[in-house]
Amino acid sequence: MALLCEPLTVNAIDHFGSQVSRSSRIGSYPQVRVVTLSSIQTHIICDAEFGPYGINEMLTARRLVPRIPDCSITVFDKGFMSAQILCGLRASGESRHFINPAKSNTRWDVVTGSDDDQIVSLTVSKQARRANPDMPERWQARAIRTTDARGPKRILLTSLTDRRRFKAADIEAIYRRRWQVETSYMEFKNTMLGVALTLRSQTVECVYQEIWGALIAYNLIRIAMIRIARGAKLAPHRLSFIRSYRRCS
C-alpha cells in the first residue's frame, strides 16, 4: 500500500521519494510505502511498518516479521515469496506458520506426496545466503494445488505439513479469505483519508504521526464493529465499514 503526500519540506521530499516511471518521469507527489499485518477475521491492523517509497516492500516486511505473534498463520501475497521471510518466520517464535502462493517460476524437488498435495524441497538462493549466512542451503514446505473453479489454479506453499491435522481444503479456504483484507486498504485510503489519497502533513515526523493516527482511528472503528457483531451474533466482516465510519464520525 502506498500513500501520497501533499507538498513537503525539502528534507521530507528527499526522505520519502516518489514513484519513477519506465520513461524516468518522477511522480508529482512523494509517496510512503506501507506494509501491514492484518487479522483476516476482524480486519484489525495488528502491526505496520512504513517508510520511504524507494525501499522495497520485501525489506520493509522483514522488519515486521519478527513481531508476528506465536501460534499464528500468516497469509502472504505471492510478492513475498522469499526464503529469508518465510524461513525467518519459522525460525523465531513458536508455531508460526505461513501460506504463500508460489510464483510461476518457483522450482522445487518433490520429497513425497501426490500431484495435488506434496512435500517439496526448495533451494535457498546464493544471494539470500550471502545476506544471511545462517540460512540453510535448502528448506521444505507443503505444496497444494488449488481446485477453485472460480479462478485460475495456483499452488500454495505452506509450513502446515501435517496432512492429518491440516486439510488441503481448509488451507485453500484460509487463503481465499485473504482477499477480504484487500478491502481494508480501500477503506483506509478512500473512505477515511478521502478520494484524494493525500496526507496533510509536511514534515517527516508529522507524516509518520498522521499515518499512526489514521491507523489507530481505523482500528477503533473496527473494534466498535466487532462489539456490535458479537451482540448481533454475526461475523465482523458482515458489517459495512462505510456505514460504521459515518456513524462514528
N, C-alpha and C positions, 0 to 999 in steps of 0.2 A: 504494500500500500504506500502511495506517495501523496504528500500534501503540498500544495502550493503556498508560497509566502508572498505577501504584498511587498512593495519596495522596502529593502532593508538597508541598514548601515553597510558601509563598505566591508567592514570586518565580518559581518554576518553573511554577506554575499559570498565572500571568499571561503567562509566556513562551510556553508551548505552546498554551494554549487548548483547546477541545473542540468537538465537533460540536453544532450548533444545528439543531433540527428546524423544520419549517414552522410549528409551533404556538409557536415561540420557546422551547421547552424546551431547556435546556442539558444536554449529556451528563454522566453521573455521573463519568466519568474523563477527564482530559486526554489528548490524542492527539498523536502525532508523525506527520507526513506524510513518506513515504519514496519517492523515485524512484530506480530502479536502472538501470544499464546492464549487461545480462547477455549472455553468449555463448549463442546458440541451440544450438550443437553440444555444449557441455560443461556449460552452466548455471552456469558460474563467474560470480560477480558481479564485473565488471571495475571498476566505479566506482559511487558512490552519492552522493546529496545528500539531506539530511533536515533538517527544521526544524519550526517551528510549524504546527499543523494549519490555521490560518486563511489561510496563504499558498497560493494556487492552485498546483496541481502543474505548470501550464504555466510559471509563473515559476520554480519550482524546477528544472524541466527545462532552462531557458535557461542556468542556471549549469553544468549538466552537459554541454551540447552542445559547448562549446569543447574539452573534454577527450576527445571521441570520437577514436579513433586514425585515422590516414590509411589509405587502401586498405581501406575497410570499407563494409558495407551495414548501415544501421540500420533496423530494422523497428519502426515506431511503432504505437501504438494510435490509433484514429480520434479520440480525445480530444485528441491532439496535432497536429491539423490546423491548423497555423499557419504563415503565410508567414515570420514572424520566426524560427521554429525551423528550418523546412526550408531557407529561403534562407540562414540563418546557418550551417547545417551545410555547405552547399555553398561558401559564400564563403570560409571559412577552411580551411586544411588542403589535402591533396592526395587526389584520388579518394575523396572521402567522399560516399556515395550514400545515398538513403533509399527506403523503401517505406512508403506510408501509405494506409490505406483512406479514400476520400473520404466526407464526410458527405452525407446525403440532400439537404441544401440547398446543397451546393457547386456553384458555377456557373463555366463557362469558355467560351471560344470555341475551336472546332476549327481547328487550323492545317493539319493533314494527317492521312491515315490512314483506316482502315476503321472500322466501327461498334464493333468489339471491341478495337481497338488504335490509339490516336490520339495525336498530339502536340497538346497543348492549351495555351492561354494563359490565365492567371488574373490577376485584378486584386488588387493589394495594397490592403488597406483603408486609409482615411484615418487611422483610429486607429493602425494599425501604423506608418504613415509619420510620424505626429506623434511617436510614441515613438522612432522611428529614422529620421531624415531621409535616411540613406544608402540606405534601401530603394528599389528600383526601383518604378515605377508598375505594372509587370506582370512576371510570371515564367512560365516554361514548364516543363511536365512531360509525362510519358507517362501516358496513361490506359488501363488494361487492364481489360476487363470479364471477370470470372471466370466459369468454366463448371463449378464444383464442384457436382455433383448432390446432395451430402450436405447442403447448406445453401443459404441464400438467396444469390442472385447479388450481388456487390458490385463496385465499381470501385476498383482500386488505382492510386494516383498514385505515380510513381517518377521518379527522375532518371536511371535506366538507359534512355536514349533510343535507343541503338544497337540496332535490331531484329535485325540480323545477328549481333551478338555476344551479346545478352541476349534469349533466347527468352521469350515471354509465359508459357509453361507452367512454365519454371524460376522465374520471378519469383513466380508463384502458389504454387509448391511451397515457396519460402522463406517466404512469408507464412504459409502453413498451419503451418509448424514453429514459428512464434512462440508458438502456443498451448501448446506444450510448456513454455515458460518460466513460464507461469502456475502450473504445479505447484510450481515452486521457491518461490513465495510461500507456498503451503500448507505445504511442507516447513519453511521458515524459521519461520513463525508458529506452526504447530500442533505439528510434530514436535520442533523444537528449543526453542522458547520455552514449549511446553505449551499445553493447550487453553484455559487462562485468558487467554492472549494479553496478559499484563501484564508490564511491566518492573518490576524491583525497586527501581531507584534513585529517589532523592527530590530530587535537585538537578539543575539544567540540565546542568552539566558531567558529572555521573555518568551521566545518561541517555544523552548522546551517547557517552560511553565504553563503556557497556554495549552500545549498538547496534553500534559498531565491533567490539567483542569478539565479538559474535554473528555478524557478517558474516565476520570472519576465521575463526572456527570452522567456519562453513558452507563456506567455500572450502577449508579444509584437508580436510574430508571429501570434497568434490568432487575435489580433486587426487588423493586416495587412490583414488577410484573410477576416475579417468582412467588411473592406472597399472595398476590391476587389469584394466581393459577392454582396454588395449593388450596385456597378457600373454595375455588370452583371445581377442584379435582380435575384439572386439565394439565397437560404438558405446557411448560412455559413458552415454547416456541409456537403454540397455537394462538397466542395473543398478538395483537397488532402493535408493533413498536411505534408507528407513527401516531396512532390514537393515544397510546400511553404517554408519548413525548408531549403531545399537545395538552393532555390533562395535567402533566407535571409542570408545564411551562408557566 
